[in-house]
C-alpha cells in the first residue's frame, strides 16, 4: 500500500502524494484507506504541524477508481465504496492538524470531494475542477452535495452538479472553492509556506479553531457561539496561553509546547 501514497517530511509539514499516475491518481479503496491511516498516524506526531495532500503536475485525482466503481452494483456494495471515501474524509476533517490540498491539473468528482474535506485548497493556475456524476447517471456520494454548497453556495454547487462542467482555477478562486491560485510550479512551496506560518502559532489554538469552524458551521448561531465560548475558556487554562501572553508582553517569540 505504501507505493500508492508517498510520505515526505519537510520541516513542520508532512506531504502525502497520491502516486497512481498511470490511473490519473484514481482513488481506489486501498488508496483511500492509506490516506486516512496516514492522516490518523500523523495526528500523534507532535513535530508535524500540518499535512499537505497533493498529486502530480497533471492530476490531483480524477475521482473513484473504475475497478472499485464497477464492483458497486447494488446497495450494499455501493455503501461500502462510499464508506471508504467517508472514512478518509472524516480522518482529514477530524485531524488536529491543518490539512491543505495542493492541487495541480484535474481535480474531479471523488478527488474534489476529498479536497473539499481539507481545510485549505491551493491551486495551480492551470487546474480544472468538476463533479461529473451526472454524466454517468449517478450523484456525488462522498460529500459533493453537502460540503460543496457549504463552501461555494447553493447556486454554484447546483450548477456544477447539474452540468458536470469543469471550472478553471480563476473561477474556483472567485467562488471560494480555493483560497489561492499560484503558478503550477509554486503550488507545493505555497502550501509549505502556509504550514510554516501555522507552525508559529499555538498548536492547541490552531486545533480548536479548526474544531470551532467545522462544528460551528453545522449549528445555529447561538449554540455555535456558546460552543466557541467553551473552547476559549478551555484554552485559557493551558500553558501555551500563559506563554503566549508572556511572550507578547515581553516582546519575544513564544515557545509553544502544545499543552
Beta strands, then each sheet from edge to edge (+ up, - down):
strand 1: 5-10
strand 2: 13-18
strand 3: 50-54
strand 4: 59-61
strand 5: 98-103
strand 6: 106-108
strand 7: 120-124
strand 8: 128-130
strand 9: 167-168
strand 10: 180-182
sheet 1: 1+ 2- 3- 5- 7- 10-
sheet 2: 4+ 6+ 8+ 9-
end
